[in-house]
Amino acid sequence: MSDQEPPHARPDEAKNPSRRNLLFVGGAAVAAAGAWYGWPALERLIPRSFAFEPYDNPTGFRRFSAGPLTTGADVLFGLDDTPTKGAGLATKAVRTDICTALFGRSPTAQGLVRIASFSDYNCPYCRVLSDILQDIEARSPSKVRITWHEWPTLGRSSQIMARAALAAHRQGAYEAFHTSLMRSRFVPTIDYLRELARNKGIDPTVMSKDMRSSGVAWEFALSSALAKIFGFRGTPALVVERTAVAGAIGRPILQALIELERREGPITSCT
């Protein structure tokens, strides 16, 4: 399977205001990446200590404010096909078993640190952090596990890409889609997404159908409920075991946090 961009993708057109906005976000991603990759040298001078603030609810968790974030018009969004009742049910489900909602049902091993990532494909800092997370997981697959949460707060194009990624997940191609969409500089047209599906070896017709499914809407509702519970105001956001991280975080600080979580062991409320 090829990792190249599909040939049918259409570059942004300046005459279209919504596309101009997306082009601006894409350009901001490049600038943010260039600036952010320069931070590690400075971060090495920062003491490896954290000022945590405990949550009253959910108990057992704490928060840590990191770098900048990207916010949308309504960061606690609700999709048109996710009624208020559904959002309430999602919040109840998350409250019932918050650790499973965050990290999934996969068994944990001794020394494993779980990370829940909340991101938007139009968020410049998310693109950089996504690469960092994937690299950390690839270098230590038995010690770090990432659970990806789609939280598209930056408009319709963000929602379309998030739907496509979740639909691709149903055919075993989530990570391939996630990586391609994070690195894409193109507007997510239907032709683009269908060609991307073919390039990743999945059925584009099935993907298009799944994008509109109640299952995908439910996953959005769960991720939105989690974001609200942890008080996230924008992307990127992480929950590293017991620590919620708001905003962009560089590799050295993130790795120091991972090691701290590993030393402190499992979350008491999740065992």
Buried (B, 14 or more C-beta within 10 A) or exposed (E): EEEEBBEBBEEBEEEEEEBEBBBEBBEBBEEBBEEBBEBEEEBEEEEEEBEBEEBEEBEBBEBBBBBEBBBBEEBBBBBEEBEEEBBEBBBEBBEEEBBEBBBEEEEBEEEBBBBBBBBBBBBBBBBBBBBBBBEBBEEBEEBBBBBBBBBBBBBEBBBBBBBBBBBBBBBEBBBBBBBBBBBBBBBBBEBBBBBBBBBBEBEBEBBBEBBEBEEBBBBBBBBBBBBBBBEBBBBBBBBBBBBBBBBBBBBBBBBBBBEBBBEEEBBEEBE
